[in-house]
């Protein structure tokens, strides 16, 4: 019995087919061949076309069938992970009425701040554990205020993964964890935060059917199943934002456990049983995928926008004039390893991808400090970028520790920046944590989640019982003392 996992990112979409009986991933593909385009009509904006996401998903399914010989008829359930906090507005026929305003779009930050003050800081924290910030509800309010004609055309508001699920099924839905990602979940009452909708003058009718993260949510539409080669009984059985799903993929489910990732953005995600609220709104709390009435599970999330996107930028800059195309990320990693610890005091501040939550949703640009043309080489620039990313993560990690959401062991998939030995070394030394690397991905995690949601596994523990740990990396004592000094200097000049 097969289960499909879809991981809808802002750079690419990954699809994995999990053979639940054998407990292995049968095949995986990434679409498109090159990174997806983000459109920025104005400074600080970021949009993508939801219909292109759907086209890429269909293309990925064709590749699974034709290139990897996956019998799509055997897929019993579909799990969908997706870039958090995006807004997709559709008409009653599920046709988008405008491009999606995605997670790193900054335009609604002031809208969220205005709503926060209108609702009242204490009341807002009691309901949604923070501010509406730059999250989906604020983006919806921005459209209402600035594009009223577009808003009138909209019937449904959804998150990116909900749109893909609706394209499969023809039925709009949103999950409870998705509502928390949108700043529309009342942690106090365990329901839709109608108080936030009322304060923003947004109609409750735009919220589609609410479903749990796991379970037989909806069947694939028969016509769509026929078109794609799926069985008519195939169901959507799991959905979650990419960071809660990354934690799920790493079997990070219980209080005190921590997951991290460094893709387009860098994230540290700590599971807790408490309703954690930061008075300065620098980190945020969302419902974790395994939250239940019997066992409260929340995820405290720290996000640094400029992580992998900085590495991607460096790759493009370093490739200028290369007749063979872009250099590889592995080449970047090798070059970084040539530079000494501390990059000869070259400091990189890895921002510049929209408003940063750790700075209370203020716009923060990237910066390089102490650059000397006679001393610094490309290796120093690349290593200092890795150090800057980790320093920014640690800056947020310190905030999480103050809020009681911390630990000494962190789990990550061996992917993206965690493929780099240099990055891993900097991470363990700066955070003073043990790093566990696993052979998994967001798409595989979504597929395992779909298998649990469909009922193939009796528990999440069973679903992840054969998850393979590849490496355990301890911080090197001699580097801990060095990076403590480097980090302090970086922080003082922040």
C-alpha positions as CSV (number, residue, x, y, z in Angstrom):
1,X,0.0,0.0,0.0
2,X,1.4,3.3,-1.1
3,X,1.1,6.8,0.4
4,X,2.0,10.1,-1.4
5,X,3.7,13.0,0.4
6,X,3.8,16.4,-1.1
7,X,6.0,19.1,0.3
8,X,5.1,22.5,-1.3
9,X,8.0,24.9,-0.7
10,X,8.6,28.3,-2.2
11,X,11.6,27.1,-4.2
12,X,10.4,23.7,-5.3
13,X,7.8,21.0,-4.7
14,X,9.0,17.5,-3.6
15,X,6.9,14.4,-3.9
16,X,7.6,11.1,-2.2
17,X,5.8,7.7,-2.4
18,X,6.1,5.7,0.8
19,X,5.7,2.0,0.7
20,X,4.0,1.5,4.1
21,X,4.2,-2.3,4.1
22,X,8.0,-2.3,3.5
23,X,8.6,0.9,5.5
24,X,10.6,2.6,2.8
25,X,10.4,5.4,0.3
26,X,9.8,3.9,-3.1
27,X,10.5,7.0,-5.1
28,X,11.0,10.8,-4.8
29,X,11.0,13.6,-7.3
30,X,11.5,17.4,-7.2
31,X,9.7,19.8,-9.5
32,X,10.4,22.1,-11.3
33,X,13.9,21.4,-12.6
34,X,14.9,24.9,-11.6
35,X,13.8,26.9,-8.6
36,X,10.3,28.3,-8.7
37,X,9.9,32.0,-9.3
38,X,8.9,34.5,-6.7
39,X,7.4,37.7,-8.1
40,X,7.9,41.0,-6.3
41,X,5.6,43.6,-7.8
42,X,6.9,46.0,-5.1
43,X,9.8,46.1,-2.6
44,X,9.0,43.7,0.3
45,X,6.3,41.8,-1.6
46,X,6.5,38.1,-2.6
47,X,3.9,36.3,-4.7
48,X,3.5,33.0,-6.5
49,X,0.8,31.6,-8.9
50,X,-1.1,28.8,-7.1
51,X,-2.1,27.3,-10.4
52,X,1.6,26.8,-11.2
53,X,1.9,24.8,-7.9
54,X,-0.9,22.5,-9.1
55,X,0.7,22.1,-12.6
56,X,4.0,21.1,-10.9
57,X,2.2,18.6,-8.6
58,X,0.7,17.0,-11.7
59,X,4.0,17.0,-13.4
60,X,5.6,15.3,-10.4
61,X,2.9,12.6,-10.4
62,X,3.6,11.9,-14.1
63,X,7.3,11.6,-13.3
64,X,6.7,9.2,-10.5
65,X,4.6,7.0,-12.8
66,X,6.7,7.2,-16.0
67,X,10.2,7.5,-14.7
68,X,10.0,5.6,-11.4
69,X,7.2,3.1,-12.4
70,X,5.1,3.9,-9.4
71,X,1.5,2.5,-9.9
72,X,-0.5,5.6,-8.8
73,X,-3.6,3.4,-8.4
74,X,-2.0,1.9,-5.3
75,X,-1.8,5.3,-3.5
76,X,-4.3,5.1,-0.7
77,X,-3.7,8.4,1.0
78,X,-2.1,11.8,0.4
79,X,-0.3,14.0,2.9
80,X,0.4,17.6,2.1
81,X,3.0,19.8,3.7
82,X,3.3,23.4,2.6
83,X,4.9,26.8,3.0
84,X,3.3,28.4,6.1
85,X,1.4,31.7,6.4
86,X,0.6,32.1,2.7
87,X,-2.8,33.4,1.5
88,X,-4.7,31.9,-1.4
89,X,-8.0,33.5,-2.3
90,X,-10.3,31.7,-4.7
91,X,-13.8,32.2,-6.1
92,X,-16.6,29.6,-5.6
93,X,-15.1,27.4,-8.3
94,X,-11.7,27.3,-6.6
95,X,-10.1,29.6,-9.2
96,X,-7.6,32.0,-7.6
97,X,-8.7,35.6,-7.8
98,X,-5.1,36.9,-7.3
99,X,-1.6,35.4,-6.9
100,X,-0.8,33.9,-3.5
101,X,0.8,36.3,-1.0
102,X,3.4,34.0,0.4
103,X,5.2,33.7,3.7
104,X,8.1,36.1,3.1
105,X,5.9,38.9,1.8
106,X,6.1,41.9,4.2
107,X,3.2,44.1,3.1
108,X,0.8,43.1,5.9
109,X,3.2,43.7,8.9
110,X,1.7,47.2,9.6
111,X,-1.8,45.8,9.1
112,X,-1.2,43.1,11.8
113,X,0.4,45.7,14.2
114,X,-2.7,47.9,13.8
115,X,-5.0,44.9,14.5
116,X,-2.9,43.9,17.5
117,X,-3.3,47.4,19.0
118,X,-7.0,47.4,18.2
119,X,-7.6,44.0,19.8
120,X,-5.4,44.9,22.7
121,X,-2.1,43.2,23.4
122,X,-3.3,41.2,26.4
123,X,-6.5,40.1,24.7
124,X,-4.6,39.1,21.6
125,X,-2.1,37.1,23.5
126,X,-4.9,35.4,25.4
127,X,-6.5,34.3,22.2
128,X,-3.7,33.6,19.6
129,X,-0.6,33.8,21.9
130,X,0.8,36.8,20.2
131,X,0.1,39.3,17.5
132,X,-1.6,38.7,14.1
133,X,1.8,40.0,12.8
134,X,2.4,39.3,9.2
135,X,0.4,36.1,9.1
136,X,-2.4,35.0,6.9
137,X,-5.2,36.8,8.6
138,X,-3.3,40.1,8.3
139,X,-2.7,39.4,4.6
140,X,-6.4,38.8,4.1
141,X,-7.2,42.1,5.9
142,X,-4.6,43.9,3.6
143,X,-6.4,42.6,0.5
144,X,-9.7,43.8,1.9
145,X,-8.3,47.3,2.6
146,X,-6.1,47.7,-0.5
147,X,-7.8,45.6,-3.2
148,X,-11.5,45.7,-2.4
149,X,-12.6,44.7,-5.9
150,X,-10.4,41.5,-5.7
151,X,-11.7,40.9,-2.2
152,X,-15.3,40.9,-3.4
153,X,-14.5,38.2,-5.9
154,X,-13.2,35.9,-3.2
155,X,-15.3,33.2,-1.8
156,X,-12.7,31.2,0.2
157,X,-9.4,31.9,2.0
158,X,-7.0,29.0,2.3
159,X,-3.4,28.3,3.0
160,X,-1.2,27.0,0.2
161,X,-1.6,23.3,1.1
162,X,-5.3,23.7,1.5
163,X,-5.5,24.9,-2.1
164,X,-3.6,21.8,-3.4
165,X,-5.9,19.6,-1.3
166,X,-8.9,21.4,-2.8
167,X,-7.6,20.9,-6.4
168,X,-7.5,17.2,-5.6
169,X,-10.9,17.0,-4.0
170,X,-12.9,20.0,-5.3
171,X,-13.8,20.8,-1.6
172,X,-12.2,23.7,0.3
173,X,-11.0,22.9,3.8
174,X,-8.5,24.2,6.4
175,X,-7.0,22.4,9.4
176,X,-7.0,23.4,13.0
177,X,-3.2,23.7,12.9
178,X,-3.6,25.8,9.7
179,X,-5.9,28.2,11.6
180,X,-3.2,28.6,14.2
181,X,-0.6,29.4,11.4
182,X,-3.0,32.0,10.1
183,X,-3.4,33.6,13.6
184,X,-7.0,32.5,13.7
185,X,-7.0,29.9,16.4
186,X,-8.1,30.6,19.9
187,X,-5.8,28.7,22.2
188,X,-7.9,29.8,25.2
189,X,-11.1,28.3,23.8
190,X,-9.9,25.7,21.3
191,X,-11.8,27.1,18.4
192,X,-11.7,29.5,15.5
193,X,-10.7,32.9,16.9
194,X,-13.8,34.8,15.8
195,X,-12.6,37.7,17.9
196,X,-9.7,38.3,15.5
197,X,-12.0,38.1,12.5
198,X,-14.4,40.6,14.0
199,X,-11.6,43.0,15.0
200,X,-10.3,42.9,11.4
201,X,-13.9,43.1,9.9
202,X,-13.4,39.9,8.0
203,X,-16.3,37.6,7.3
204,X,-16.3,34.2,9.0
205,X,-18.0,32.8,5.8
206,X,-14.6,32.9,4.0
207,X,-13.2,30.2,6.4
208,X,-13.8,26.8,4.8
209,X,-14.6,23.5,6.6
210,X,-12.3,22.9,9.5
211,X,-10.6,19.5,9.7
212,X,-8.0,17.9,12.0
213,X,-4.4,17.5,10.8
214,X,-4.8,13.7,10.6
215,X,-7.8,11.6,9.4
216,X,-9.8,10.8,6.3
217,X,-10.5,14.4,5.5
218,X,-11.9,14.2,1.9
219,X,-11.8,11.9,-1.1
220,X,-10.1,12.9,-4.4
221,X,-12.7,14.0,-6.9
222,X,-13.5,11.1,-9.3
223,X,-12.8,13.2,-12.4
224,X,-9.4,14.4,-11.0
225,X,-8.6,10.8,-9.9
226,X,-9.3,9.6,-13.5
227,X,-7.2,12.4,-15.0
228,X,-4.2,11.7,-12.7
229,X,-4.4,8.0,-12.7
230,X,-5.3,7.7,-9.0
231,X,-7.8,5.3,-7.5
232,X,-11.3,6.8,-7.0
233,X,-11.0,5.9,-3.3
234,X,-7.8,7.8,-2.7
235,X,-8.2,10.3,0.2
236,X,-6.4,13.3,1.7
237,X,-5.5,12.1,5.1
238,X,-2.9,14.6,6.5
239,X,-2.0,18.2,6.0
240,X,0.3,20.6,7.9
241,X,2.6,23.6,7.5
242,X,6.2,22.8,6.5
243,X,7.7,23.4,9.9
244,X,5.3,21.3,12.0
245,X,5.6,18.7,9.3
246,X,9.4,18.9,9.4
247,X,9.2,18.2,13.1
248,X,6.8,15.3,12.4
249,X,9.3,14.0,9.8
250,X,12.0,13.9,12.5
251,X,9.7,12.2,15.0
252,X,9.7,15.4,17.1
253,X,6.4,15.0,18.9
254,X,6.9,15.3,22.6
255,X,7.6,18.2,25.0
256,X,11.3,19.1,25.1
257,X,12.1,17.7,21.7
258,X,13.5,20.2,19.1
259,X,13.7,20.1,15.3
260,X,15.5,22.4,13.0
261,X,15.9,23.1,9.3
262,X,17.8,25.5,7.1
263,X,16.2,25.7,3.7
264,X,15.0,29.0,2.2
265,X,14.6,30.2,5.8
266,X,16.2,28.8,8.9
267,X,13.9,27.5,11.7
268,X,14.1,26.1,15.2
269,X,10.9,24.4,16.3
270,X,10.5,23.3,19.9
271,X,7.6,21.1,21.1
272,X,5.9,22.1,24.4
273,X,2.8,21.4,26.3
274,X,2.4,25.0,27.3
275,X,0.8,28.0,25.7
276,X,4.0,30.0,25.3
277,X,3.6,33.7,24.5
278,X,6.4,36.1,23.9
279,X,5.5,39.7,24.9
280,X,7.7,41.1,22.1
281,X,6.3,38.7,19.5
282,X,9.8,37.6,18.4
283,X,8.9,33.9,18.3
284,X,5.4,32.3,17.8
285,X,3.4,29.4,19.0
286,X,1.3,27.2,16.8
287,X,-0.7,24.0,17.2
288,X,1.6,21.0,16.7
289,X,0.3,18.2,14.4
290,X,-0.4,15.8,17.2
291,X,-2.2,18.2,19.5
292,X,-5.3,16.7,21.1
293,X,-7.7,17.4,23.9
294,X,-6.0,14.7,25.9
295,X,-2.4,15.8,25.3
296,X,-1.7,19.5,24.5
297,X,1.1,19.8,22.0
298,X,2.3,23.2,20.7
299,X,5.2,24.2,18.6
300,X,7.3,27.3,19.5
301,X,8.8,28.5,16.2
302,X,11.8,30.7,15.6
303,X,12.3,31.8,12.0
304,X,15.2,33.6,10.2
305,X,14.1,34.5,6.7
306,X,17.5,34.8,5.1
307,X,19.1,31.3,5.3
308,X,19.1,29.1,2.2
309,X,18.0,32.1,0.1
310,X,21.3,33.8,1.1
311,X,23.2,30.6,0.1
312,X,21.3,30.6,-3.1
313,X,22.3,34.3,-3.7
314,X,25.9,33.5,-3.0
315,X,25.8,30.6,-5.5
316,X,24.4,32.9,-8.2
317,X,27.0,35.6,-7.5
318,X,29.9,33.2,-7.4
319,X,28.8,31.7,-10.7
320,X,29.0,34.9,-12.7
321,X,30.9,34.2,-16.0
322,X,30.9,30.4,-15.5
323,X,30.3,28.9,-18.9
324,X,29.2,25.6,-17.4
325,X,26.4,27.2,-15.5
326,X,25.9,27.6,-11.8
327,X,28.4,26.1,-9.4
328,X,27.0,23.5,-7.1
329,X,26.2,23.9,-3.4
330,X,28.7,21.2,-2.7
331,X,31.4,23.4,-4.2
332,X,30.2,26.3,-1.9
333,X,30.5,23.9,1.0
334,X,34.0,22.9,0.0
335,X,35.1,26.5,-0.4
336,X,33.7,27.4,3.0
337,X,35.8,24.6,4.6
338,X,39.0,26.3,3.3
339,X,38.5,29.3,5.5
340,X,39.5,29.3,9.2
341,X,37.1,29.5,12.1
342,X,35.8,33.1,12.4
343,X,36.4,33.9,8.7
344,X,39.2,36.4,9.7
345,X,36.7,38.5,11.5
346,X,34.4,38.9,8.5
347,X,30.9,39.2,9.8
348,X,27.8,38.5,7.8
349,X,24.3,39.5,8.9
350,X,21.9,37.2,7.0
351,X,18.8,39.2,6.7
352,X,17.3,41.0,3.6
353,X,14.4,38.7,2.8
354,X,11.5,40.6,4.3
355,X,10.5,41.5,7.8
356,X,12.1,39.5,10.6
357,X,10.0,38.2,13.5
358,X,13.0,38.3,15.9
359,X,13.1,42.0,15.3
360,X,9.3,42.4,15.9
361,X,8.4,42.3,12.2
362,X,10.8,45.1,11.3
363,X,12.4,45.2,7.9
364,X,16.0,44.1,8.2
365,X,18.6,44.3,5.4
366,X,21.6,42.1,5.0
367,X,25.1,43.4,5.8
368,X,28.8,42.5,5.7
369,X,31.2,44.0,8.3
370,X,35.0,44.2,8.4
371,X,35.4,43.3,4.7
372,X,39.1,43.8,3.7
373,X,39.9,43.4,0.0
374,X,43.5,42.5,0.8
375,X,42.6,39.8,3.3
376,X,39.3,38.2,2.5
377,X,38.7,35.6,-0.2
378,X,35.6,33.9,-1.5
379,X,36.1,31.1,1.2
380,X,35.9,33.7,4.0
381,X,32.7,35.2,2.5
382,X,31.0,31.8,2.2
383,X,32.0,30.7,5.7
384,X,31.0,34.0,7.2
385,X,27.6,33.6,5.6
386,X,27.3,30.2,7.3
387,X,28.4,31.6,10.6
388,X,26.0,34.6,10.3
389,X,23.1,32.3,9.6
390,X,23.9,30.1,12.7
391,X,24.5,33.2,14.8
392,X,21.1,34.6,13.8
393,X,19.5,31.2,14.7
394,X,21.3,31.2,18.0
395,X,20.1,34.8,18.7
396,X,16.5,33.4,18.4
397,X,17.4,30.3,20.3
398,X,18.4,32.4,23.3
399,X,15.0,34.0,23.2
400,X,13.4,30.6,23.2
401,X,15.5,29.6,26.2
402,X,14.2,32.6,28.1
403,X,10.6,31.4,27.3
404,X,11.3,27.9,28.6
405,X,11.4,26.3,25.2
406,X,14.9,24.8,24.9
407,X,16.9,21.6,25.0
408,X,20.4,20.1,24.5
409,X,19.6,17.8,21.5
410,X,18.3,19.1,18.1
411,X,17.2,16.9,15.2
412,X,17.5,17.8,11.5
413,X,17.2,16.1,8.2
414,X,20.5,15.7,6.3
415,X,19.5,18.2,3.6
416,X,19.9,21.8,2.5
417,X,22.5,23.6,4.7
418,X,22.8,20.6,7.0
419,X,24.6,18.8,4.1
420,X,27.5,21.1,4.9
421,X,30.0,19.7,7.4
422,X,31.1,23.3,8.1
423,X,27.6,24.5,8.8
424,X,27.0,21.5,11.1
425,X,30.2,22.3,13.0
426,X,29.3,25.9,13.4
427,X,25.8,25.0,14.5
428,X,26.8,22.6,17.3
429,X,29.6,24.8,18.6
430,X,27.5,28.0,18.7
431,X,24.3,26.5,20.1
432,X,26.2,24.1,22.3
433,X,23.8,21.3,21.4
434,X,24.1,17.8,20.1
435,X,22.9,17.5,16.5
436,X,21.1,14.3,15.3
437,X,20.9,13.9,11.5
438,X,18.2,11.7,10.0
439,X,17.6,10.2,6.6
440,X,14.2,11.8,5.9
441,X,12.5,14.7,4.1
442,X,9.4,16.8,4.4
443,X,7.8,14.8,1.6
444,X,8.5,11.5,3.2
445,X,7.2,12.8,6.5
446,X,4.0,13.9,4.9
447,X,3.7,10.4,3.3
448,X,4.2,8.7,6.7
449,X,1.7,11.2,8.2
450,X,-0.8,10.2,5.5
451,X,-0.3,6.5,6.3
452,X,-1.1,7.2,10.0
453,X,-4.1,9.5,9.0
454,X,-5.5,6.7,6.8
455,X,-5.2,4.2,9.6
456,X,-2.5,2.0,8.3
457,X,-0.4,2.7,11.4
458,X,-2.0,2.6,14.8
459,X,0.2,5.3,16.2
460,X,2.7,7.9,15.1
461,X,5.3,6.0,17.1
462,X,4.7,3.0,14.8
463,X,4.7,5.2,11.7
464,X,8.3,6.4,12.5
465,X,9.6,3.3,14.2
466,X,12.2,2.6,11.5
467,X,13.3,6.2,11.0
468,X,17.1,6.0,10.4
469,X,19.5,8.3,12.3
470,X,22.6,8.9,10.1
471,X,24.9,10.8,12.4
472,X,25.2,12.2,15.9
473,X,27.4,15.3,16.1
474,X,28.7,16.6,19.4
475,X,30.0,20.2,19.8
476,X,33.8,20.3,19.8
477,X,35.0,21.9,23.1
478,X,37.7,23.9,21.5
479,X,35.3,25.4,19.0
480,X,32.6,26.2,21.6
481,X,34.9,28.7,23.3
482,X,36.0,30.2,20.0
483,X,32.5,30.6,18.7
484,X,31.2,32.0,22.0
485,X,33.5,35.0,21.4
486,X,32.7,35.3,17.7
487,X,29.0,35.1,18.4
488,X,29.2,37.8,21.1
489,X,31.1,40.1,18.8
490,X,28.5,39.5,16.0
491,X,25.7,40.1,18.5
492,X,27.2,43.4,19.9
493,X,27.4,44.8,16.3
494,X,23.9,43.6,15.3
